[in-house]
Amino acid sequence: MGTPIKGRGALSSPQPRFVRTEVTALDDGWYAEEAEQSLATHVQAEAARSVISRNDSPDVPFSQSINPYRGCEHGCIYCFARPTHAYMDLSPGRDFETHLFYKAGAAGLLRQELAHPAYRCEPITLGANTDPYQPIERQLQITRSLLEVFVETHHPVTILTKGALILRDVELLAQLAREQLVRVYMSLTSLDNELKRTLEPRTAAPAARLRVLRELTAAGVPCGVLIAPIIPAVNDAELEQLLEAAVANGARRAGYVLLRLPHEVAPLFREWLAAHMPERAAHVMSLVQSAHGGHDYDARFGQRMRGSGAWAELLRARFALATRRLGLPSTPAPPLSTHLFQPPALGGQLRLEL
């Protein structure tokens, strides 16, 4: 088993699944290096021809998204996006947290795509895979540059984040909110600072996330909360408390997602459990499997986000009861405005509407 490192979520760097050559560490008793106390973060530009990704998944409420970053320094051990690093021949473990990529020229690429004659305006989601307000955004400001394009073109956007850095952009978000062009969802996992420290080490503290909800709401930005992920016997007991805290600080909508463990995430999460919760690791995984048809993960649409079985049904009932008691709507959020959209003019030329 790997060794925990302060500020990092993964305990090891498992082999990317697409690499043909496998390296196995062997202790022959001859020499042992001292355990690393920290790991540096490496950041590099990623060339891209477009920034908007499209999906037709019935499990998510959006068809367009932008991920300004690949990899995430937040280090959440449960992150379902970790396996994407295998496509870069990098480990979904510590490499995912320490080898980060950003989309160079993202704002310019977005303007080009929005200006295309065939583009039809639909809300774009930021934060579908990796957090748009992770620590490197403070210097690179890729997310801010995208927001500036959305303001310029009056384009609707939904944001999902765990980062308090979003308050830096409150003036842009307030401009969008005045035209019903934005909705922000804060992801909450626990109010326990110690659990947060190991489960999602470089995310904002719970109190800071509640402050984000409070300050954005005061600025007129509509906010919701996503309780995600809910992990059996780890944070599920906090469900009602998390919803109450979010509503008290301005959240007006809520959702939840059950723990997802695709591909390499399952062994990474098991390793984390063995290191941080050894006394209940077997119980946690037993409950996880009971909600996923006897497996660590069930990838089927309709099942992967909510699960199935008795435990998952109880969770669904608890969420419904809590949201009803708190006055949160059970219907989908009203659509953001699209009729104000104005395609950007490129190269100083006006776009002709034929």
N, C-alpha and C positions, 0 to 999 in steps of 0.2 A: 504494500500500500504506500502511496505517496505521502509526503510530509506537508502539512499546512504551512503556508507562507502568509504573513500578515498582509492584508490588503488584496489578496487574490482568492478567488473562489475555488478553482480546480486544484486538486492535489497532485496532478500528474499531467503528462503530455502523451496520451495514447496515440498510437500510430494512425495516420490518416488512412481511411479504408480503401483509397484508390491507389496507394503506393504499393508497388509489387515487392520491393525489398523490405524485409522486416528485421528490425534490430531489437534484440532482447538483452536487457541488463542482467548480468550474472555476477554475483558476489563470490569471489574466490578467496576472500579473507586476506588478500595481500595488501590492498590499499583502499582506503575509504576517504572520499572527499568530505569536507565539512558541509553540512546542510546549508543551502542558500537561505539568506535572510530576507532578500528582496529580489524582485525581477524588474528590469527596466522595460519601459513601453517603447516600441518602435512604430513609427507612423510613416506611411508613404502614400503618394498619390496613386490613384487607380484610374487609368484611362477608360473613358466611357463614351459611347456614341449616343446614348440616351440616358435619361434618369427616371422616367416614369415606367414602373412595372405594372402589369395588368394581371388580374386573376379572375377566375370564374368559380371560386370555391363557394359552396353554399353555406359554409360555416362562418364566414366573415362578412361584415356589413359594408364592404367597400369593394370597388372594382379597380381602383387605381391607387398606387402607393409610391412613395419615394423613400429610399433608404440612403441617407447621405453618407453613412459609414458602413463598412464591413468589419465585423468584429466589434467587441464592446468592452471597454475598460471597467464597466460596472462589475463584471465578474460574477453575475448571478449563476449559481451552480446549475440551476434547473433550466437555463435558457434553451428553448427549442431551436434557436438559430445556430447553435454551436456547430452542428454537422456541416454547415455551409463552408467552413474553413477547410474541410477535407478536399474541396474542389480546387483549393489553392496549394495542395500538398502541404498543408499546415495542420497541426493537431487541433481538434475541437476542444482540447483541454486548455492548458495554459497559453498556447499560441493564440487562441481566440481572444484572450484578455490582453495580450501583450504585443501582438502583431496586428496593427490596425491599418485600415485603408480608408481613404476618403475620395470622393468623386470630385476630381479637379474640374473647375469651371462648371459646377453644377447649375448655377443660376443662369449662365448663358445657354446651356443645353436645354434647360426648362423653357426659357423664352423661345427658343427655336421650335420646340415641340408644341407649345401653346399657339405659336403663330402659323402652324401648318394648316392649310385650307381644310384638311379632313378632320381636324381636331374638334371634338364635341365636348363641351364643358361638363365634367362630373367631379364631385369632391375628390380630393387627393388626401391620402392618409400619410402622415409622417410618424414613424415609429412602429411600423408593422413588424419588422424583424429586430433591428437594433435601435437603441435609444438615440433620438436625434439631439438630446441634451446630455450626452455623456461628457466626461471631463475635457476631452480634446476640442469640443465645440467652443470652449472659452477662447482659445487662440485662433482656430481655423474659421469659425463663424460661417460654416456652410449652411446650417439650418437658418440662420438669420438672413443670409442672402436669398434663400428660397422664399422666406416670408416676405421679403421686400418685393419679389416678383409677384407674389399673390396679392399684395396690396396694390401694386401698380396695375394689375390686370383685373382686379376685383374677382379673384378666383377663390372658391370655397376650399377649406382645408380642415382636416381633423388631426389632432395631435395626441399621441399617447406617449407618456414619459414617466420616469421615476426621478427626474432631475429638477432641482430647485433653480438651475440656471435659466429656466424658461422665464423667470421674472425679469431677466435682463431685457426681454423683448415685449414687455407688457404694453408699450405704446403702439407697437405694430399689431398686436393681438386685439387691442381695444379698437383700433381703426377697422379691422376686419369684423369685429363683433357688431359695430354700429350698422353694418350692412348685412347682418346674419350670414357671415361668411366663415365662421370658425366655431369649433367646439373642442375643448380640451378635456382629456381624461387622464387623471392621475392614477398610476398603478400603486396600490397598497398591498403589502404582503403581511406585515406584522407591525404592532406597536411596541414590540419588545426590541430595544436597541441591541441587546446581546445577540439575539437570534438574527437580526438584520446584519450584524457585523460579519457573521460567518456565511449566511445564506446568500447575501447580495452585498459584498463588502464595500464597494465604492459608490453605492447609490446614496442619495440624500437620506438623512435621518427621518424617521417617521414624523417628528414634529415639524421638520422643514417642509415635508410634502403637504401636511395639513395647512401650513402657512401659505403655500402656493395656492391651494384651493381658496383660501380666505382672501388673499390679495387679488387674485384674478377675478373672483366674483365681485369684489368691491370695485374693480375697474370695468365691470360690465361684460366680462368674458364668461359665457356659459360653460360650466364645468360638470364633469361626472367623475365617478370613481370606478376603477376596475380592480376587483379583489382577485389578484392573480400572482402566482398560481395558488390554489387551495391544495394543501398537502395533508393527507390524512395523518392524524396523530402528531403533526408538527405545528400547523397554524390554523387548522380548521376550527378549533375552539374559539378563535378570535373573530369569526365571521360577523356576528352581530355587533360586537364592539367596534370593528373596523367600519362597518356601515354607519353606525351612530356617530362616530368621530368625523367621518367624511361629510355627512349631512349637516352636522353642527358647524362645519367650516365652509359650507357653500355648495357642496355637490348636490345636483338635482337629478341625476340619473346614475344608475349603477348596473354593473354586470360582474360576472365571475367566470373564471376558467379553471378547470381541474388540471392538476399537474400532468404535463405531457413529457414523455421520455423517449423520443425517437432516436434511433441509431446509437451514436456514441454517448448520448446524454444519460442513458440508463446506467451504464457502468460508472460514469463519472459521479452520478448522484448516489449510487450505492457506496462508492468510495467515500464520499462526503459523509453519509450517514454513519459509516463504520468509524470515522474519525471523530465526529462531533456528537453523535447520538447512539453509541454502540449498544446501550441497554434497550433501545426500542427499535433498532434498525429492522429486525425481522418483522416486527409488528407493522411498521410503516409500510414495508413492501408488500406484506400480506393484504393490507387494505387497498393499496394502489392496484394490485393485481385483481382484487375482487371487483374493482370499479372498471377494469379494462378486460373483462372476459377471461380472466386467469393469466393474463400476460402483463409485462411491464408497460405495454403501450398498445392501444388499439387505434390504428390510423384511419379507420373508416370515417367518412363524412357523417356528421350527426352524432358520432360517439366520441371522437378525439377530444372535444372541448368540454363535454359534460359527463362522459362516462355512462355506465349502466350498472344495474344491480341494486341491491338494497341500500348500500352505503351511499351511492350516487343519488338515489331517489330521496333519501333522507336529507342530503345536502341541498338538493333542489327545493324540497319543501321548506327547509329552514330559510333559504334565501328568499323565497316567495313570501313567507310569513313576515320576515324582518323588513323587507322593502315595503310591504303593504302597511305595516305598523308605522313606518317612518314617512309614509306619504309619497313614496317614490313611484313613478309611473311604471306600469308593466308593458306598455306599448312601445314600439320603436320610436326613437327620437325623430322629430319632424325634419324633413330634408333641408339642408343648407341651400341658400339661394344660388341659382346658376344664371339667372336672367340678366345680371349686371356685368357678366364677363365681357371684357374688352381685349381681344387678342393684341399682343404687343406688335409694334411696327419694327421691323428689322431693316437695318441699313438705311434708315431715314425714309423708307418708302411706305406709303399708306397701303393697307390691305384693302383691295376692292371687294365689295360684297356683290356677287353676281346672282 
